[in-house]
Amino acid sequence: MLDSVPTYVWPFVLAVVAALSARLLAGRVRDDPGSLPGWILYAVAAGCVVIGVATWWLDRAV
């Protein structure tokens, strides 16, 4: 079943997981040291979206 999922979808799935875990772990991100894990997880989610768009674009180019 997982073999039928295209490769470019997985970074988007990981982005959703990272964003949800940031929301659950840190809640609303503020400008204090306690919300640093939330900032990191949101940055990971943004990076995964960028990687997902790049792999999607590369998959269409071939």
BELPE-V811007 format. One record per helix or strand. SS is the DSSP state (helix for helix, strand for strand). FROM is the first residue (numbers start at 1). LEN is the number of residues. Records with the same first field share a line. If there is no record, write none. Layout:
BEGIN
SS: FROM-LEN  FROM-LEN
END
This chain:
BEGIN
helix: 2-3  7-20  33-29
END
